[in-house]
């Protein structure tokens, strides 16, 4: 799913930025943005279509799930900042937890 998302968003971003890039404004972008845009240029039309097919399939599954539930609760971030590890339960290591 992550790759399909990157292909979709990257293709859309490149299509919006392409006129500016052709006008020589690429130098105004940061290096990480330039690298991402170079990566986005490698995607083909078939990559984009495959990503959209996967997106549609996943949306179908989500629609089926929401016929049975009203809400899905997930974490809001992929990781915990190290500055917060000294607070609460996250300060304990997995090895110190007993079942």
ZAPA-49097 format. One record per atom (N, C-alpha, C): residue number from 1; residue in three letters; chain; atom name; x, y negated, z. Coordinates in nm, 2 decimals, always signed. Last residue first. Layout:
<site NUM,'ALA','A','CA',<X,Y,Z>>
...
This chain:
<site 99,'UNK','A','N',<+0.42,+1.11,+3.18>>
<site 99,'UNK','A','CA',<+0.29,+1.14,+3.14>>
<site 99,'UNK','A','C',<+0.21,+1.19,+3.26>>
<site 98,'UNK','A','N',<+0.63,+0.81,+3.23>>
<site 98,'UNK','A','CA',<+0.60,+0.96,+3.26>>
<site 98,'UNK','A','C',<+0.45,+0.98,+3.22>>
<site 97,'UNK','A','N',<+0.87,+0.61,+3.09>>
<site 97,'UNK','A','CA',<+0.73,+0.64,+3.11>>
<site 97,'UNK','A','C',<+0.71,+0.78,+3.13>>
<site 96,'UNK','A','N',<+1.14,+0.58,+3.04>>
<site 96,'UNK','A','CA',<+1.10,+0.57,+3.18>>
<site 96,'UNK','A','C',<+0.95,+0.60,+3.20>>
<site 95,'UNK','A','N',<+1.16,+0.61,+2.76>>
<site 95,'UNK','A','CA',<+1.21,+0.72,+2.85>>
<site 95,'UNK','A','C',<+1.17,+0.71,+2.99>>
<site 94,'UNK','A','N',<+1.07,+0.36,+2.67>>
<site 94,'UNK','A','CA',<+0.99,+0.48,+2.65>>
<site 94,'UNK','A','C',<+1.03,+0.60,+2.74>>
<site 93,'UNK','A','N',<+1.12,+0.11,+2.91>>
<site 93,'UNK','A','CA',<+1.16,+0.19,+2.80>>
<site 93,'UNK','A','C',<+1.07,+0.31,+2.79>>
<site 92,'UNK','A','N',<+0.94,-0.19,+3.00>>
<site 92,'UNK','A','CA',<+0.98,-0.05,+3.03>>
<site 92,'UNK','A','C',<+1.02,+0.02,+2.90>>
<site 91,'UNK','A','N',<+0.84,-0.42,+2.90>>
<site 91,'UNK','A','CA',<+0.98,-0.42,+2.95>>
<site 91,'UNK','A','C',<+1.03,-0.28,+2.98>>
<site 90,'UNK','A','N',<+0.58,-0.39,+2.83>>
<site 90,'UNK','A','CA',<+0.68,-0.37,+2.72>>
<site 90,'UNK','A','C',<+0.82,-0.38,+2.77>>
<site 89,'UNK','A','N',<+0.43,-0.45,+3.05>>
<site 89,'UNK','A','CA',<+0.47,-0.31,+3.02>>
<site 89,'UNK','A','C',<+0.57,-0.29,+2.92>>
<site 88,'UNK','A','N',<+0.57,-0.78,+3.14>>
<site 88,'UNK','A','CA',<+0.47,-0.68,+3.12>>
<site 88,'UNK','A','C',<+0.52,-0.54,+3.10>>
<site 87,'UNK','A','N',<+0.86,-0.93,+3.00>>
<site 87,'UNK','A','CA',<+0.73,-0.94,+3.06>>
<site 87,'UNK','A','C',<+0.65,-0.82,+3.04>>
<site 86,'UNK','A','N',<+1.08,-0.90,+2.85>>
<site 86,'UNK','A','CA',<+1.10,-0.90,+2.99>>
<site 86,'UNK','A','C',<+0.97,-0.92,+3.07>>
<site 85,'UNK','A','N',<+1.01,-0.92,+2.58>>
<site 85,'UNK','A','CA',<+1.03,-0.79,+2.64>>
<site 85,'UNK','A','C',<+1.05,-0.79,+2.79>>
<site 84,'UNK','A','N',<+1.00,-1.16,+2.47>>
<site 84,'UNK','A','CA',<+0.88,-1.12,+2.55>>
<site 84,'UNK','A','C',<+0.90,-0.99,+2.61>>
<site 83,'UNK','A','N',<+1.22,-1.19,+2.31>>
<site 83,'UNK','A','CA',<+1.21,-1.28,+2.42>>
<site 83,'UNK','A','C',<+1.09,-1.24,+2.52>>
<site 82,'UNK','A','N',<+1.18,-1.02,+2.10>>
<site 82,'UNK','A','CA',<+1.27,-0.97,+2.21>>
<site 82,'UNK','A','C',<+1.26,-1.06,+2.33>>
<site 81,'UNK','A','N',<+0.85,-0.98,+1.98>>
<site 81,'UNK','A','CA',<+0.97,-1.06,+1.99>>
<site 81,'UNK','A','C',<+1.05,-1.02,+2.11>>
<site 80,'UNK','A','N',<+0.73,-0.69,+1.85>>
<site 80,'UNK','A','CA',<+0.73,-0.78,+1.96>>
<site 80,'UNK','A','C',<+0.86,-0.85,+1.96>>
<site 79,'UNK','A','N',<+0.58,-0.64,+1.52>>
<site 79,'UNK','A','CA',<+0.68,-0.61,+1.62>>
<site 79,'UNK','A','C',<+0.67,-0.71,+1.73>>
<site 78,'UNK','A','N',<+0.38,-0.70,+1.36>>
<site 78,'UNK','A','CA',<+0.44,-0.57,+1.33>>
<site 78,'UNK','A','C',<+0.54,-0.54,+1.44>>
<site 77,'UNK','A','N',<+0.08,-0.84,+1.50>>
<site 77,'UNK','A','CA',<+0.22,-0.85,+1.45>>
<site 77,'UNK','A','C',<+0.28,-0.71,+1.44>>
<site 76,'UNK','A','N',<-0.17,-0.77,+1.58>>
<site 76,'UNK','A','CA',<-0.16,-0.88,+1.49>>
<site 76,'UNK','A','C',<-0.02,-0.90,+1.44>>
<site 75,'UNK','A','N',<-0.30,-0.43,+1.57>>
<site 75,'UNK','A','CA',<-0.21,-0.53,+1.62>>
<site 75,'UNK','A','C',<-0.20,-0.65,+1.52>>
<site 74,'UNK','A','N',<-0.66,-0.40,+1.52>>
<site 74,'UNK','A','CA',<-0.52,-0.36,+1.49>>
<site 74,'UNK','A','C',<-0.43,-0.47,+1.55>>
<site 73,'UNK','A','N',<-0.99,-0.30,+1.51>>
<site 73,'UNK','A','CA',<-0.89,-0.37,+1.59>>
<site 73,'UNK','A','C',<-0.75,-0.32,+1.56>>
<site 72,'UNK','A','N',<-1.27,-0.34,+1.32>>
<site 72,'UNK','A','CA',<-1.15,-0.26,+1.33>>
<site 72,'UNK','A','C',<-1.04,-0.34,+1.40>>
<site 71,'UNK','A','N',<-1.62,-0.34,+1.35>>
<site 71,'UNK','A','CA',<-1.49,-0.41,+1.37>>
<site 71,'UNK','A','C',<-1.38,-0.30,+1.37>>
<site 70,'UNK','A','N',<-1.84,-0.19,+1.31>>
<site 70,'UNK','A','CA',<-1.86,-0.33,+1.28>>
<site 70,'UNK','A','C',<-1.72,-0.40,+1.29>>
<site 69,'UNK','A','N',<-1.88,+0.13,+1.13>>
<site 69,'UNK','A','CA',<-1.83,+0.05,+1.24>>
<site 69,'UNK','A','C',<-1.84,-0.10,+1.20>>
<site 68,'UNK','A','N',<-2.00,+0.24,+0.90>>
<site 68,'UNK','A','CA',<-2.01,+0.31,+1.03>>
<site 68,'UNK','A','C',<-1.97,+0.22,+1.15>>
<site 67,'UNK','A','N',<-1.94,+0.08,+0.69>>
<site 67,'UNK','A','CA',<-2.08,+0.13,+0.70>>
<site 67,'UNK','A','C',<-2.11,+0.19,+0.83>>
<site 66,'UNK','A','N',<-1.67,+0.05,+0.71>>
<site 66,'UNK','A','CA',<-1.75,-0.06,+0.76>>
<site 66,'UNK','A','C',<-1.90,-0.03,+0.76>>
<site 65,'UNK','A','N',<-1.59,+0.27,+0.56>>
<site 65,'UNK','A','CA',<-1.56,+0.27,+0.71>>
<site 65,'UNK','A','C',<-1.66,+0.16,+0.77>>
<site 64,'UNK','A','N',<-1.66,+0.20,+0.30>>
<site 64,'UNK','A','CA',<-1.72,+0.32,+0.36>>
<site 64,'UNK','A','C',<-1.70,+0.32,+0.51>>
<site 63,'UNK','A','N',<-1.49,-0.02,+0.27>>
<site 63,'UNK','A','CA',<-1.63,-0.04,+0.26>>
<site 63,'UNK','A','C',<-1.71,+0.08,+0.32>>
<site 62,'UNK','A','N',<-1.24,+0.11,+0.28>>
<site 62,'UNK','A','CA',<-1.28,+0.02,+0.38>>
<site 62,'UNK','A','C',<-1.43,-0.01,+0.38>>
<site 61,'UNK','A','N',<-1.26,+0.27,+0.04>>
<site 61,'UNK','A','CA',<-1.25,+0.33,+0.17>>
<site 61,'UNK','A','C',<-1.28,+0.24,+0.28>>
<site 60,'UNK','A','N',<-1.26,+0.06,-0.15>>
<site 60,'UNK','A','CA',<-1.37,+0.15,-0.14>>
<site 60,'UNK','A','C',<-1.37,+0.22,+0.00>>
<site 59,'UNK','A','N',<-1.01,-0.05,-0.10>>
<site 59,'UNK','A','CA',<-1.13,-0.13,-0.07>>
<site 59,'UNK','A','C',<-1.25,-0.05,-0.06>>
<site 58,'UNK','A','N',<-0.85,+0.15,-0.21>>
<site 58,'UNK','A','CA',<-0.85,+0.12,-0.07>>
<site 58,'UNK','A','C',<-0.97,+0.04,-0.02>>
<site 57,'UNK','A','N',<-0.92,+0.12,-0.48>>
<site 57,'UNK','A','CA',<-0.95,+0.25,-0.41>>
<site 57,'UNK','A','C',<-0.95,+0.23,-0.26>>
<site 56,'UNK','A','N',<-0.83,-0.13,-0.53>>
<site 56,'UNK','A','CA',<-0.98,-0.10,-0.55>>
<site 56,'UNK','A','C',<-1.01,+0.02,-0.47>>
<site 55,'UNK','A','N',<-0.56,-0.10,-0.50>>
<site 55,'UNK','A','CA',<-0.63,-0.19,-0.41>>
<site 55,'UNK','A','C',<-0.78,-0.16,-0.42>>
<site 54,'UNK','A','N',<-0.50,+0.08,-0.70>>
<site 54,'UNK','A','CA',<-0.48,+0.12,-0.56>>
<site 54,'UNK','A','C',<-0.56,+0.03,-0.47>>
<site 53,'UNK','A','N',<-0.55,-0.09,-0.92>>
<site 53,'UNK','A','CA',<-0.63,+0.04,-0.90>>
<site 53,'UNK','A','C',<-0.62,+0.09,-0.76>>
<site 52,'UNK','A','N',<-0.36,-0.28,-0.88>>
<site 52,'UNK','A','CA',<-0.50,-0.32,-0.87>>
<site 52,'UNK','A','C',<-0.59,-0.20,-0.85>>
<site 51,'UNK','A','N',<-0.13,-0.13,-0.92>>
<site 51,'UNK','A','CA',<-0.15,-0.19,-0.79>>
<site 51,'UNK','A','C',<-0.29,-0.23,-0.77>>
<site 50,'UNK','A','N',<-0.16,-0.06,-1.19>>
<site 50,'UNK','A','CA',<-0.16,+0.04,-1.09>>
<site 50,'UNK','A','C',<-0.18,-0.01,-0.95>>
<site 49,'UNK','A','N',<-0.14,-0.32,-1.30>>
<site 49,'UNK','A','CA',<-0.27,-0.25,-1.31>>
<site 49,'UNK','A','C',<-0.27,-0.14,-1.21>>
<site 48,'UNK','A','N',<+0.13,-0.38,-1.24>>
<site 48,'UNK','A','CA',<+0.02,-0.46,-1.19>>
<site 48,'UNK','A','C',<-0.12,-0.39,-1.19>>
<site 47,'UNK','A','N',<+0.26,-0.18,-1.39>>
<site 47,'UNK','A','CA',<+0.28,-0.19,-1.24>>
<site 47,'UNK','A','C',<+0.16,-0.27,-1.18>>
<site 46,'UNK','A','N',<+0.18,-0.26,-1.64>>
<site 46,'UNK','A','CA',<+0.13,-0.13,-1.59>>
<site 46,'UNK','A','C',<+0.15,-0.12,-1.44>>
<site 45,'UNK','A','N',<+0.32,-0.49,-1.67>>
<site 45,'UNK','A','CA',<+0.18,-0.50,-1.67>>
<site 45,'UNK','A','C',<+0.12,-0.37,-1.61>>
<site 44,'UNK','A','N',<+0.61,-0.47,-1.45>>
<site 44,'UNK','A','CA',<+0.54,-0.47,-1.58>>
<site 44,'UNK','A','C',<+0.39,-0.48,-1.56>>
<site 43,'UNK','A','N',<+0.85,-0.66,-1.27>>
<site 43,'UNK','A','CA',<+0.72,-0.58,-1.27>>
<site 43,'UNK','A','C',<+0.66,-0.59,-1.41>>
<site 42,'UNK','A','N',<+1.06,-0.83,-1.28>>
<site 42,'UNK','A','CA',<+1.09,-0.69,-1.32>>
<site 42,'UNK','A','C',<+0.96,-0.61,-1.33>>
<site 41,'UNK','A','N',<+0.99,-1.07,-1.16>>
<site 41,'UNK','A','CA',<+1.00,-1.07,-1.31>>
<site 41,'UNK','A','C',<+1.02,-0.92,-1.36>>
<site 40,'UNK','A','N',<+1.01,-1.02,-0.89>>
<site 40,'UNK','A','CA',<+0.88,-1.02,-0.95>>
<site 40,'UNK','A','C',<+0.88,-1.02,-1.10>>
<site 39,'UNK','A','N',<+1.29,-1.06,-0.87>>
<site 39,'UNK','A','CA',<+1.23,-0.92,-0.85>>
<site 39,'UNK','A','C',<+1.09,-0.92,-0.91>>
<site 38,'UNK','A','N',<+1.30,-1.33,-0.90>>
<site 38,'UNK','A','CA',<+1.38,-1.24,-1.00>>
<site 38,'UNK','A','C',<+1.32,-1.10,-0.99>>
<site 37,'UNK','A','N',<+1.16,-1.41,-0.68>>
<site 37,'UNK','A','CA',<+1.10,-1.44,-0.82>>
<site 37,'UNK','A','C',<+1.17,-1.35,-0.92>>
<site 36,'UNK','A','N',<+1.33,-1.33,-0.48>>
<site 36,'UNK','A','CA',<+1.20,-1.27,-0.49>>
<site 36,'UNK','A','C',<+1.14,-1.29,-0.63>>
<site 35,'UNK','A','N',<+1.55,-1.50,-0.53>>
<site 35,'UNK','A','CA',<+1.57,-1.35,-0.54>>
<site 35,'UNK','A','C',<+1.43,-1.29,-0.55>>
<site 34,'UNK','A','N',<+1.43,-1.75,-0.49>>
<site 34,'UNK','A','CA',<+1.49,-1.72,-0.62>>
<site 34,'UNK','A','C',<+1.50,-1.56,-0.64>>
<site 33,'UNK','A','N',<+1.38,-1.73,-0.22>>
<site 33,'UNK','A','CA',<+1.27,-1.74,-0.31>>
<site 33,'UNK','A','C',<+1.31,-1.71,-0.45>>
<site 32,'UNK','A','N',<+1.64,-1.72,-0.11>>
<site 32,'UNK','A','CA',<+1.55,-1.60,-0.10>>
<site 32,'UNK','A','C',<+1.43,-1.61,-0.19>>
<site 31,'UNK','A','N',<+1.73,-1.98,-0.19>>
<site 31,'UNK','A','CA',<+1.79,-1.85,-0.25>>
<site 31,'UNK','A','C',<+1.70,-1.73,-0.23>>
<site 30,'UNK','A','N',<+1.47,-2.21,-0.25>>
<site 30,'UNK','A','CA',<+1.57,-2.15,-0.17>>
<site 30,'UNK','A','C',<+1.62,-2.02,-0.23>>
<site 29,'UNK','A','N',<+1.44,-2.43,-0.54>>
<site 29,'UNK','A','CA',<+1.39,-2.33,-0.45>>
<site 29,'UNK','A','C',<+1.50,-2.27,-0.37>>
<site 28,'UNK','A','N',<+1.55,-2.60,-0.72>>
<site 28,'UNK','A','CA',<+1.49,-2.66,-0.60>>
<site 28,'UNK','A','C',<+1.44,-2.56,-0.50>>
<site 27,'UNK','A','N',<+1.62,-2.45,-0.94>>
<site 27,'UNK','A','CA',<+1.73,-2.49,-0.85>>
<site 27,'UNK','A','C',<+1.67,-2.55,-0.72>>
<site 26,'UNK','A','N',<+1.38,-2.44,-1.08>>
<site 26,'UNK','A','CA',<+1.42,-2.32,-1.01>>
<site 26,'UNK','A','C',<+1.53,-2.36,-0.90>>
<site 25,'UNK','A','N',<+1.30,-2.64,-1.26>>
<site 25,'UNK','A','CA',<+1.29,-2.66,-1.11>>
<site 25,'UNK','A','C',<+1.33,-2.54,-1.02>>
<site 24,'UNK','A','N',<+1.29,-2.62,-1.53>>
<site 24,'UNK','A','CA',<+1.42,-2.63,-1.47>>
<site 24,'UNK','A','C',<+1.41,-2.66,-1.32>>
<site 23,'UNK','A','N',<+1.05,-2.56,-1.65>>
<site 23,'UNK','A','CA',<+1.09,-2.70,-1.65>>
<site 23,'UNK','A','C',<+1.22,-2.73,-1.58>>
<site 22,'UNK','A','N',<+1.01,-2.30,-1.58>>
<site 22,'UNK','A','CA',<+1.06,-2.33,-1.72>>
<site 22,'UNK','A','C',<+1.10,-2.47,-1.74>>
<site 21,'UNK','A','N',<+0.92,-2.33,-1.33>>
<site 21,'UNK','A','CA',<+1.05,-2.27,-1.35>>
<site 21,'UNK','A','C',<+1.10,-2.29,-1.48>>
<site 20,'UNK','A','N',<+0.66,-2.44,-1.37>>
<site 20,'UNK','A','CA',<+0.77,-2.52,-1.30>>
<site 20,'UNK','A','C',<+0.90,-2.46,-1.33>>
<site 19,'UNK','A','N',<+0.54,-2.22,-1.50>>
<site 19,'UNK','A','CA',<+0.56,-2.34,-1.57>>
<site 19,'UNK','A','C',<+0.66,-2.43,-1.51>>
<site 18,'UNK','A','N',<+0.56,-2.01,-1.29>>
<site 18,'UNK','A','CA',<+0.63,-2.00,-1.42>>
<site 18,'UNK','A','C',<+0.65,-2.13,-1.49>>
<site 17,'UNK','A','N',<+0.40,-2.02,-1.07>>
<site 17,'UNK','A','CA',<+0.52,-2.09,-1.06>>
<site 17,'UNK','A','C',<+0.60,-2.10,-1.20>>
<site 16,'UNK','A','N',<+0.19,-1.85,-1.13>>
<site 16,'UNK','A','CA',<+0.16,-1.99,-1.10>>
<site 16,'UNK','A','C',<+0.28,-2.07,-1.10>>
<site 15,'UNK','A','N',<+0.31,-1.61,-1.19>>
<site 15,'UNK','A','CA',<+0.23,-1.67,-1.29>>
<site 15,'UNK','A','C',<+0.20,-1.82,-1.26>>
<site 14,'UNK','A','N',<+0.44,-1.56,-0.94>>
<site 14,'UNK','A','CA',<+0.52,-1.58,-1.06>>
<site 14,'UNK','A','C',<+0.44,-1.65,-1.17>>
<site 13,'UNK','A','N',<+0.21,-1.50,-0.78>>
<site 13,'UNK','A','CA',<+0.30,-1.62,-0.75>>
<site 13,'UNK','A','C',<+0.38,-1.65,-0.88>>
<site 12,'UNK','A','N',<+0.11,-1.27,-0.91>>
<site 12,'UNK','A','CA',<+0.03,-1.39,-0.90>>
<site 12,'UNK','A','C',<+0.12,-1.52,-0.88>>
<site 11,'UNK','A','N',<+0.32,-1.10,-0.87>>
<site 11,'UNK','A','CA',<+0.28,-1.13,-1.00>>
<site 11,'UNK','A','C',<+0.20,-1.26,-1.01>>
<site 10,'UNK','A','N',<+0.33,-1.09,-0.58>>
<site 10,'UNK','A','CA',<+0.44,-1.14,-0.66>>
<site 10,'UNK','A','C',<+0.40,-1.18,-0.80>>
<site 9,'UNK','A','N',<+0.08,-0.98,-0.52>>
<site 9,'UNK','A','CA',<+0.11,-1.11,-0.48>>
<site 9,'UNK','A','C',<+0.22,-1.17,-0.56>>
<site 8,'UNK','A','N',<+0.11,-0.72,-0.65>>
<site 8,'UNK','A','CA',<+0.00,-0.81,-0.68>>
<site 8,'UNK','A','C',<+0.03,-0.95,-0.64>>
<site 7,'UNK','A','N',<+0.35,-0.62,-0.54>>
<site 7,'UNK','A','CA',<+0.34,-0.63,-0.69>>
<site 7,'UNK','A','C',<+0.22,-0.73,-0.72>>
<site 6,'UNK','A','N',<+0.29,-0.62,-0.27>>
<site 6,'UNK','A','CA',<+0.40,-0.70,-0.32>>
<site 6,'UNK','A','C',<+0.39,-0.72,-0.47>>
<site 5,'UNK','A','N',<+0.08,-0.43,-0.27>>
<site 5,'UNK','A','CA',<+0.05,-0.57,-0.22>>
<site 5,'UNK','A','C',<+0.16,-0.66,-0.28>>
<site 4,'UNK','A','N',<+0.21,-0.20,-0.35>>
<site 4,'UNK','A','CA',<+0.10,-0.25,-0.43>>
<site 4,'UNK','A','C',<+0.07,-0.40,-0.40>>
<site 3,'UNK','A','N',<+0.38,-0.17,-0.13>>
<site 3,'UNK','A','CA',<+0.44,-0.20,-0.27>>
<site 3,'UNK','A','C',<+0.33,-0.26,-0.36>>
<site 2,'UNK','A','N',<+0.20,-0.12,+0.07>>
<site 2,'UNK','A','CA',<+0.28,-0.24,+0.08>>
<site 2,'UNK','A','C',<+0.34,-0.27,-0.06>>
<site 1,'UNK','A','N',<+0.08,+0.12,+0.00>>
<site 1,'UNK','A','CA',<+0.00,+0.00,+0.00>>
<site 1,'UNK','A','C',<+0.09,-0.13,+0.00>>
